[in-house]
Amino acid sequence: MQQRHEHHRHSAPAPVKEPARSVFGGLARKFLLALLLVGCGFTLYYGAASLNFLLAPKIEERKTVASPITEAEWQAMVVGIEKTSGAYRGRVGIYLKDIQTGRVWEYNAAGLFPSASLIKVPIMAAVFEKIKLGAITLDTQIRLTNRGRVGGSGSLKWVREGTSLSVMEIIYKMITESDNTATKMLIDYVGMPYLENSFRKLGLVQTNITPEGMSLASGRVKNENYTTAREMAGLMERIYEGELVNREASEFMLDVLKHTKSRSRLRRGLPLGWEIGHKTGLLRRSCHDVGIVFSPRGDFVLAVLTSEVPDYTSAKNFITRVAKLTYAYYKIDAGFAESPRAADGVPAL
């Protein structure tokens, strides 16, 4: 297995342009009406969330971190992650970026991996591109048909045929439950050619989408969906910075990612009070998790992709081990730069 790891600093991102609010502005009145007429938790929550970012003042600048991770801690941390990754029996691709300092560490980050359900993140972004263009809105209704039902993850496969759901509800299901029926509904609505073109416009070079790649078959498929740790982490960082599609869309996507229901992999072992916005994937001996972690010592992007895994349990546990190694150094009381064990890259967990 070819391995590649780099340590370098990136220049600060270009200032985000203030997006036009006209496309999203018309939703405010509709959400307010929904709040008054409908009592379900989902509508209440997302109606309020949408009103919040539509009507709130300009988002504040990035938070100041009182005690960012030091160079010595960073080096000890990535040595530990590299040792753990080298010992795992499957293929591994990792991208880690400290957003505060710009430090980046990569391990086979450009390697191709079957994307599994990570494909749902660029699909979500592509749908928001259509919303920005005014072709659809978050409350556009899509009807569920028997032909559109898909097995596997998600609860929509049990919903009655003919039920209409809003684009907002479908996106929420696709990300938080990794709902495959919701994904198919969006693909059928916007079209595969549109998604292929949109992926290129989003700047994705290695990440592709094909009809065969969306199959839930456990064996190999003729034309697989592929992605890389670097490209998936790049999407997450652009969402964090408010740069994916536009500021409002990025805020909405980040909020949905924070409500992903998976409690394994990156989320497992998350220290008390920390937030994470992430998306998992699992299919055809591939197991992934990519997300944005909000820690006391600075926010960071972490993408851990695996393939050719011996079994899914070991892959999930491996991703959790990588996450815990990272979390240990981002705790306020980490102090690993002064620890005698830091030189060996082994935190005293």
C-alpha positions as CSV (number, residue, x, y, z in Angstrom):
1,M,0.0,0.0,0.0
2,Q,1.4,3.3,-1.0
3,Q,1.4,5.8,1.8
4,R,1.9,9.5,1.7
5,H,1.9,12.0,4.5
6,E,2.7,15.7,4.4
7,H,3.0,18.5,6.8
8,H,2.6,22.0,5.6
9,R,0.7,25.2,6.1
10,H,-2.0,26.6,3.8
11,S,-2.6,30.2,3.2
12,A,-5.6,31.8,4.8
13,P,-8.8,31.3,2.7
14,A,-10.0,34.2,0.6
15,P,-12.7,36.4,2.2
16,V,-16.2,35.1,1.7
17,K,-18.3,37.3,-0.5
18,E,-21.7,38.2,1.0
19,P,-24.2,36.1,-0.9
20,A,-27.5,37.4,-2.3
21,R,-30.4,36.5,-0.1
22,S,-33.2,36.7,-2.6
23,V,-33.4,33.0,-3.4
24,F,-33.8,32.0,0.3
25,G,-35.6,35.1,1.5
26,G,-39.0,34.0,0.4
27,L,-38.9,31.0,2.7
28,A,-39.1,33.0,5.9
29,R,-42.9,33.7,5.6
30,K,-43.6,30.1,4.7
31,F,-41.6,28.8,7.6
32,L,-43.4,31.2,10.0
33,L,-46.7,29.9,8.8
34,A,-45.5,26.3,9.3
35,L,-44.5,27.2,12.8
36,L,-48.0,28.5,13.6
37,L,-49.9,25.7,11.9
38,V,-47.8,22.5,12.3
39,G,-46.7,21.1,15.7
40,C,-44.2,18.4,14.6
41,G,-40.7,18.7,16.0
42,F,-39.0,18.6,12.6
43,T,-40.9,21.6,11.2
44,L,-40.5,23.5,14.4
45,Y,-36.8,22.9,14.6
46,Y,-35.9,23.6,10.9
47,G,-38.4,26.4,10.5
48,A,-36.7,28.2,13.4
49,A,-33.3,27.3,12.1
50,S,-34.1,28.7,8.7
51,L,-35.6,31.9,10.1
52,N,-32.5,32.3,12.2
53,F,-30.0,32.3,9.4
54,L,-32.3,34.2,7.0
55,L,-33.0,37.0,9.4
56,A,-29.9,37.1,11.6
57,P,-27.2,39.7,11.3
58,K,-23.9,38.9,9.5
59,I,-22.1,35.9,10.9
60,E,-19.3,36.8,13.2
61,E,-15.7,36.3,12.3
62,R,-13.9,33.0,13.2
63,K,-13.6,32.5,17.0
64,T,-10.3,33.3,18.8
65,V,-8.6,30.2,20.2
66,A,-6.9,30.9,23.5
67,S,-4.6,27.8,23.5
68,P,-4.2,26.4,19.9
69,I,-2.4,23.1,19.5
70,T,1.4,23.6,19.5
71,E,3.9,22.4,16.9
72,A,5.3,19.8,19.3
73,E,1.8,18.4,20.1
74,W,0.9,18.3,16.4
75,Q,4.0,16.4,15.5
76,A,3.5,13.9,18.4
77,M,-0.2,13.5,17.4
78,V,0.4,12.7,13.7
79,V,3.2,10.3,14.5
80,G,0.7,8.4,16.7
81,I,-2.0,8.4,14.0
82,E,0.5,7.3,11.4
83,K,1.6,4.3,13.5
84,T,-2.0,3.4,14.1
85,S,-2.9,3.7,10.4
86,G,0.1,1.6,9.3
87,A,-0.9,-1.2,11.6
88,Y,-4.4,-1.5,10.2
89,R,-5.0,-4.4,7.8
90,G,-7.2,-2.4,5.3
91,R,-6.4,0.5,3.0
92,V,-6.5,3.8,4.8
93,G,-6.7,7.5,3.6
94,I,-6.7,10.3,6.1
95,Y,-6.8,14.1,5.9
96,L,-6.5,16.3,9.0
97,K,-6.4,20.1,9.0
98,D,-6.3,22.4,12.0
99,I,-8.4,25.4,10.8
100,Q,-6.9,27.8,13.3
101,T,-3.2,27.2,12.4
102,G,-3.6,25.9,8.9
103,R,-1.5,22.8,9.7
104,V,-2.3,19.8,7.4
105,W,-1.4,16.2,7.7
106,E,-2.2,13.6,5.0
107,Y,-1.9,9.9,4.7
108,N,-2.8,8.5,1.3
109,A,-5.2,11.5,1.1
110,A,-5.4,11.4,-2.7
111,G,-6.0,7.7,-2.9
112,L,-9.3,6.6,-4.5
113,F,-11.9,4.9,-2.2
114,P,-15.4,3.7,-3.0
115,S,-17.4,6.7,-1.7
116,A,-20.4,4.7,-0.2
117,S,-22.7,7.2,1.5
118,L,-20.2,10.0,1.5
119,I,-21.6,10.7,-2.0
120,K,-24.6,12.2,-0.2
121,V,-22.6,15.3,0.8
122,P,-21.9,16.5,-2.8
123,I,-25.4,15.5,-3.8
124,M,-26.7,17.8,-1.0
125,A,-24.4,20.6,-2.3
126,A,-25.6,20.1,-5.9
127,V,-29.2,20.4,-4.8
128,F,-28.4,23.7,-3.0
129,E,-26.9,24.9,-6.3
130,K,-30.3,24.4,-7.9
131,I,-31.9,26.3,-5.0
132,K,-29.4,29.2,-5.5
133,L,-30.3,29.4,-9.2
134,G,-34.1,29.5,-8.3
135,A,-34.9,26.2,-10.1
136,I,-36.3,24.7,-6.9
137,T,-36.8,25.8,-3.2
138,L,-36.4,24.0,0.1
139,D,-40.2,23.6,0.3
140,T,-40.5,22.1,-3.3
141,Q,-42.6,18.9,-2.9
142,I,-41.4,15.6,-4.3
143,R,-43.8,12.6,-4.3
144,L,-42.6,9.2,-3.1
145,T,-43.3,6.3,-5.4
146,N,-42.8,2.6,-5.1
147,R,-40.2,2.7,-7.9
148,G,-38.3,5.2,-5.8
149,R,-38.0,3.0,-2.7
150,V,-34.5,1.7,-1.8
151,G,-33.5,-0.7,0.9
152,G,-30.8,-0.2,3.5
153,S,-30.4,2.9,5.7
154,G,-33.3,5.2,6.4
155,S,-37.0,5.2,7.3
156,L,-38.5,6.6,4.1
157,K,-38.7,3.1,2.6
158,W,-41.6,2.5,5.0
159,V,-43.5,5.6,4.1
160,R,-46.8,5.3,2.2
161,E,-46.6,5.6,-1.6
162,G,-47.8,9.0,-2.9
163,T,-46.6,10.9,0.2
164,S,-45.1,14.3,-0.7
165,L,-42.1,15.5,1.1
166,S,-40.3,18.8,0.9
167,V,-36.7,19.1,-0.4
168,M,-35.8,20.2,3.1
169,E,-37.2,17.1,4.7
170,I,-35.6,14.8,2.1
171,I,-32.1,16.4,2.5
172,Y,-32.5,16.0,6.3
173,K,-33.3,12.3,6.0
174,M,-30.5,11.7,3.4
175,I,-27.9,13.1,5.7
176,T,-29.0,12.4,9.3
177,E,-30.3,8.9,8.6
178,S,-28.2,8.3,5.5
179,D,-31.6,7.5,3.9
180,N,-31.1,5.7,0.6
181,T,-34.7,6.3,-0.5
182,A,-34.3,10.1,0.1
183,T,-31.1,10.0,-2.0
184,K,-32.8,8.3,-4.9
185,M,-35.7,10.8,-4.7
186,L,-33.3,13.7,-5.1
187,I,-31.3,12.0,-7.9
188,D,-34.4,11.2,-9.8
189,Y,-35.7,14.7,-9.4
190,V,-32.5,16.6,-10.5
191,G,-31.2,14.0,-12.8
192,M,-27.9,12.1,-13.0
193,P,-26.4,14.3,-15.8
194,Y,-27.1,17.4,-13.7
195,L,-25.2,15.8,-10.7
196,E,-22.3,14.8,-12.8
197,N,-21.9,18.3,-14.2
198,S,-22.5,19.9,-10.7
199,F,-19.7,17.8,-9.2
200,R,-17.3,19.3,-11.7
201,K,-18.5,22.8,-11.0
202,L,-18.0,22.1,-7.3
203,G,-14.4,21.5,-8.1
204,L,-14.5,17.8,-7.5
205,V,-11.9,16.1,-9.7
206,Q,-11.8,12.6,-8.3
207,T,-15.2,12.3,-6.8
208,N,-17.7,10.9,-9.4
209,I,-21.2,9.6,-9.5
210,T,-22.7,6.8,-11.6
211,P,-25.9,4.8,-11.6
212,E,-24.0,1.6,-10.9
213,G,-22.1,3.3,-8.1
214,M,-25.4,4.0,-6.3
215,S,-26.2,0.3,-6.2
216,L,-26.4,-1.3,-2.7
217,A,-24.8,-4.6,-4.0
218,S,-22.1,-5.9,-1.7
219,G,-19.9,-7.1,-4.6
220,R,-17.9,-5.1,-7.1
221,V,-19.9,-2.9,-9.6
222,K,-18.9,-2.0,-13.1
223,N,-18.6,1.7,-12.6
224,E,-18.0,2.6,-8.9
225,N,-18.4,5.9,-7.2
226,Y,-15.0,7.1,-5.9
227,T,-13.8,9.8,-3.7
228,T,-10.7,10.8,-1.7
229,A,-10.1,11.9,1.8
230,R,-8.7,15.2,0.5
231,E,-11.7,16.1,-1.6
232,M,-14.3,15.1,1.1
233,A,-12.4,17.1,3.7
234,G,-12.3,20.0,1.2
235,L,-16.0,20.0,1.0
236,M,-16.4,20.0,4.8
237,E,-13.9,22.9,5.1
238,R,-15.8,24.9,2.5
239,I,-19.1,24.3,4.4
240,Y,-17.4,25.5,7.6
241,E,-16.1,28.6,5.9
242,G,-19.5,29.4,4.4
243,E,-18.1,29.0,0.9
244,L,-19.9,25.9,-0.5
245,V,-22.7,27.3,-2.8
246,N,-23.2,30.4,-0.5
247,R,-23.2,31.4,3.1
248,E,-26.8,30.5,3.9
249,A,-26.6,27.1,2.2
250,S,-23.4,26.3,4.0
251,E,-24.9,27.2,7.3
252,F,-27.9,25.0,6.6
253,M,-25.7,22.1,5.5
254,L,-23.5,22.4,8.6
255,D,-26.6,22.4,10.8
256,V,-27.9,19.2,9.2
257,L,-24.5,17.5,9.4
258,K,-24.4,18.2,13.2
259,H,-27.6,16.1,13.5
260,T,-26.3,13.0,11.9
261,K,-27.6,10.1,14.0
262,S,-24.6,7.8,13.8
263,R,-22.9,7.5,17.3
264,S,-20.0,5.4,16.1
265,R,-16.7,6.2,14.4
266,L,-15.7,9.9,14.7
267,R,-18.5,10.7,17.1
268,R,-17.8,7.8,19.5
269,G,-15.7,9.0,22.4
270,L,-16.2,12.7,21.6
271,P,-15.4,14.7,24.8
272,L,-18.3,16.2,26.7
273,G,-19.5,19.5,25.3
274,W,-17.8,19.1,21.9
275,E,-19.8,19.3,18.6
276,I,-19.2,17.5,15.4
277,G,-20.8,17.8,12.0
278,H,-20.1,14.7,10.0
279,K,-21.2,12.1,7.4
280,T,-20.5,8.4,7.5
281,G,-20.3,5.8,4.7
282,L,-20.3,2.0,4.7
283,L,-20.6,-0.3,1.6
284,R,-18.6,-2.8,-0.4
285,R,-15.9,-3.4,2.3
286,S,-15.4,0.4,2.7
287,C,-16.1,2.3,5.9
288,H,-15.7,6.1,6.3
289,D,-16.4,9.1,8.4
290,V,-15.6,12.7,7.5
291,G,-16.4,15.7,9.6
292,I,-15.7,19.1,11.3
293,V,-14.9,18.9,15.0
294,F,-15.4,21.9,17.2
295,S,-12.9,21.6,20.1
296,P,-11.7,24.0,22.8
297,R,-8.3,24.3,21.2
298,G,-9.5,25.0,17.7
299,D,-11.8,23.5,15.1
300,F,-10.5,20.9,12.7
301,V,-11.5,18.8,9.7
302,L,-10.9,15.1,9.9
303,A,-11.6,12.6,7.1
304,V,-10.8,8.9,7.7
305,L,-11.5,6.6,4.7
306,T,-11.0,2.8,4.6
307,S,-11.4,0.1,2.0
308,E,-10.7,-3.6,1.6
309,V,-11.4,-3.9,5.3
310,P,-11.4,-7.3,7.1
311,D,-14.7,-6.5,8.6
312,Y,-16.9,-3.4,9.3
313,T,-16.5,-3.6,13.1
314,S,-12.7,-3.4,12.9
315,A,-13.0,-0.5,10.5
316,K,-15.4,1.4,12.7
317,N,-13.1,0.8,15.7
318,F,-10.1,1.9,13.7
319,I,-11.8,5.2,12.8
320,T,-12.7,5.7,16.4
321,R,-9.0,5.1,17.5
322,V,-7.8,7.7,15.1
323,A,-10.5,10.1,16.4
324,K,-9.5,9.5,20.0
325,L,-5.8,10.1,19.3
326,T,-6.8,13.5,17.8
327,Y,-9.3,14.4,20.5
328,A,-6.7,13.7,23.2
329,Y,-4.4,16.4,21.9
330,Y,-7.2,19.0,21.4
331,K,-8.4,18.8,25.0
332,I,-7.7,21.9,27.1
333,D,-5.6,19.8,29.6
334,A,-3.8,17.8,27.0
335,G,-0.2,18.9,27.9
336,F,1.4,16.3,25.6
337,A,4.2,18.6,24.5
338,E,5.7,18.3,28.0
339,S,4.8,14.6,28.3
340,P,7.7,12.1,28.2
341,R,5.5,9.8,26.1
342,A,4.9,12.5,23.5
343,A,8.2,11.7,21.9
344,D,6.9,8.3,21.0
345,G,3.6,9.7,19.7
346,V,1.6,7.7,22.3
347,P,-0.8,9.8,24.3
348,A,-1.5,8.7,27.9
349,L,-5.2,8.0,27.4
